[in-house]
Amino acid sequence: MEAYQKSGLKTGCFDVNYYNQNITTQPNQDILNSNVTGTKYTMNGNETCNSSASCNEKTVENGEKSLRKQSCAAEVRLFKRRFLILFLFAMCSMMNGFPQFQYTVVADIVSCYYHASLNDINWTCVVYMVVFLPLVFPVMYLMDKKGLKVTLVIGAVLNCLGSWVQCFSFSPDRYIVIMACQTIYAFGQVFVLSLPPFIAGVWFGAAEVGLACAMGVFGNQLGIALGFIIPPSIMTNDCTDKVDISYELSVIGYPMAAINTVILIVIFFFFQEKPNAFPSIAQATKNSSQTETDYGKSLKKLFCDVPFVLLLLGYGLLTGTYFAMSTIMNEMVLIHFPGEEVDAGWMGAIMVFAGMIGSIILGALLDKTHKFKSISLAMFILSFFLMVGYTFLIQLERIWIQFLFFTLLGFIMTGYLPAGFDFGAEITYPEPEAMSASLLNASTQIFSIILTNISSPLLQAYGDFFSNIFFCACLLVGIIVMACIKCELKRTNADKDPSIEKP
């Protein structure tokens, strides 16, 4: 064993090369002969082979997997530093989420101030979705090649750059500048948005990944919530007062630049790529059995995986509905309650805050029960019925109804964001978590663009009743799609059974 200790991984995990060179060449070969019965050879009581050579090869492979997991189980460790890592990521993600809706939540004021149409202001949010799609796969490749820290640092740099560009937008003739800063923020989002399941898998134990993923998404949602609250609370309703609005925009912009600069410095010096030991058996066996990621092969495998493709469609419909509603929320509220921009902002914030609570509860529930399909389907059904109720009851024009339904919808829709990431990582194991998360995010962006560009014209031409009916139809299709998913909990099985490793 002295040779193994010198040649093995620093984490003490099972070394497959040493096994092949030293253990499988022993003359005793007890592992190979332990399951031989007659002329056929059985492994684990399930598989049979007709030749000694092929049986030996398969049994050796099973022996490698079992010993690798047993060895890795003894070396699994958790570090307190994982909470600092998660906090630093959450802060960076929060500052990236803040500007996404900062202009659309006060769309009528910003439209008047910059002499732009409401559709132009909606594009300050839609640009996030458009930029994500062509960059998601190059960034995913970069993440695999350069690692977690480089990816997050680039995201923090783009946050910082975007916020300093924003500091030059406080004039009515500079709509193009706010589009420039929003585009830079959108580039930063690509580097940040898909990281929660990756950080959870690399740093947190098997019983923590769901909650850790939820907390990672929590940061982005907190930023979005602040983006809903702060602009309408600071900005005046009188868009003709150019001096005041310019000053109010600067009150938002300069602190953002300062905070993003500090976060960039702290991440650069204190963020750690990965722990010194694997946090779970699933993570250890995946890393010890995989070599360099073949993206073409992995993508083909994921797109041929029917349960994952169905999850892409269902997840995109639910989250796309949520983001489309968030984008046009100001217009939805002002139809029934003119001049209530502050209330519109608080409705958006409450929707997100409720979702953050929902995401934590769902994350903990998934860690405890592993009922991914049942919980997902329940979330879709609840969203549909709430949306139907909202569509009809809002016609009573009671503002408390608006607050109530946005709170409940936020709890479910926003709460499902990290749950979907965790579901995707579960059914695609041992493929990289960042790959499944990136594809789910791409689905979100595609559906968000489509649904926003359909619902916004419907809202402006026919009112919110027809746009809400459209959202109901999308959620109904999502229910049907999710009901068709047949899922295998591959990551959970890898942690529970040391004799099984899913391909």
C-alpha angles and dihedrals in degrees: 000000000000090000090050093051091053096045101037130095118289087243091059092244121154114285109219094193092055090048092053093047100043115015101042092049095058111121092227094062092182091162092057096046101040096091101037114130119175114306093333126068124215130203120200089341093282111077129054132193130191102215131059092225096053092042091051091050093050093044091051089052091051090047091052091051094047095046091044091055094044090050093046092048089063091053101045110123137170123214128208088225088075089080091055090049091051092047094051091049092047091053092051091046091048092056090049092051096048099073096044095088100014093111102032092055088064094030096145093053096043091045091055094043096050095034090238132134123254089251089055090053091048087058090065084072101031090057087071089061096043096050093048097062103062093039103045096088098042089050091048089053091048090051091054094046102039102026140232100301097052090049094050093044090054089051091050091048091053091048089052094046093047093051093051091049087051088060088070095055100078097111131084093239094056105081087126089060094055088050089051094051092044089051091052090049087050090055088052091052091062090060094046110033100071097046104086097082090041093053091044092052096044098044109023135068127250092263092050107045096093094050092041091052089049091051090050091054088043090072094057092046092050089054091050090049091052088048089057094047108039105051097051090042093053104034125081123238091229104088091181090071095086095172095055094045092049090052092046091051089052091051086061099038105048097051089048090055092049094047093047091051092053092047091051092053094047093048092048093055104030109029112103123209098222140335124268092249135032115267096214142016091246091056093045096050092044092053095043094048100042128076127185113341115252100210096190092052093043094049091048090050093050094047090050090051102097097198091052093047089052089049089052091055096043095043091048093052094050098042092038089057090049095051093043090053091047091051096052096032094110090056092044093054098042092054089070101023112035116201094018098119091138091054090048089054093049091048090055091046094048089049089056096041090051088049092053090055089046092050092053092047092047092046092052091044092052091048089053102040107020087211093144099157096041094049092044092051091048090053091052094048093048091048091052096051093044090051091050091050092048092049093060103030096050088067086074086069097223111149093211088061089056092050093046097051095043088052093051094042090049092051091056105031098040091037090059094058096087092032089061091051090051091047091051093049090048098054096039098048127167090029112099114281090224091060096054091042092050092051091048090050090049089053089051092052094047094050092041091056093046096045094043092051091049100041097044095059089043090053095048095044104036108012134252096297092073095041089051092049087054090054090049090054091051092052092048090055088048091056091053092048094049092048089059095057116112105193133193114200096224098165093047091049091051091056097042102045117045090192094059129069116173115225 
